[in-house]
Amino acid sequence: MFQIFETYITANGEFTPEELGLMRSLSTVKKIRRKELLLQEGEVCRYKIFVTKGLLRSYCLKHDGTEHVMRFAPENSWTTDHDSFKNQTPAISNIEALENSEMVLWTRDNLAELYTRIPAFRSYTERLLDNSLRVSHERILKNLSYTSEEKYMDFVDSFPDVFRRVPLHMVASYLGVSRETLSRIRHAQLKQ
């Protein structure tokens, strides 16, 4: 599993074999089954997660049981509950495996050590956070200004692999539309 992360990280920066060895030594590898939770709302998020295989989702639950999917994390992507992880406060979201999944995990303390000892890794994660913030702002703007059809087409174009792997009710939740609206949009798209 770590080899997949190593391939990913060396494509995104230059790291010595010693630095890669340190990253490995401070990480934990984990396999989980479909529908297993890595984080449950109210717990403190203990890990920053890199997905090497499978698919995770982050979601919040309303009091009535309605789910709001915040993001999907397929292979070669990162996920965590950022505020909970950084501030060691109770999480407001859940992280669940949608498929049998494998990942590499780092605790907050281990990441801090990596940042201190490998400045290039700190720089990389700062760029990753900047990109995540940009993507979040774009998503907010799209949710405010796009029609339901435009949101659907943007999701299909941006995440075709994820679209094929998740149930439509989760896509609807991610887009902030009802299942009925999503079904209507899909039916109209198929007619074209």
Protein Blocks (a to p, Z undefined) as FASTA:
>chain_A
ZZmmmmmmmmnoccdfklmmmmmmmpccddddehiafbdghiacfbdcddfbdcdddddd
dfkopacdfbdcdehiacddfklmmnopacfbdcddfbdcddddddfklmmmmmmmmmml
mmmmmmmmmmmmmmmmmmmmmmmmmcfklmmmmmmmmmmmlmmmpcfklmmmmnopafkl
mmmmmmmmmmZZ
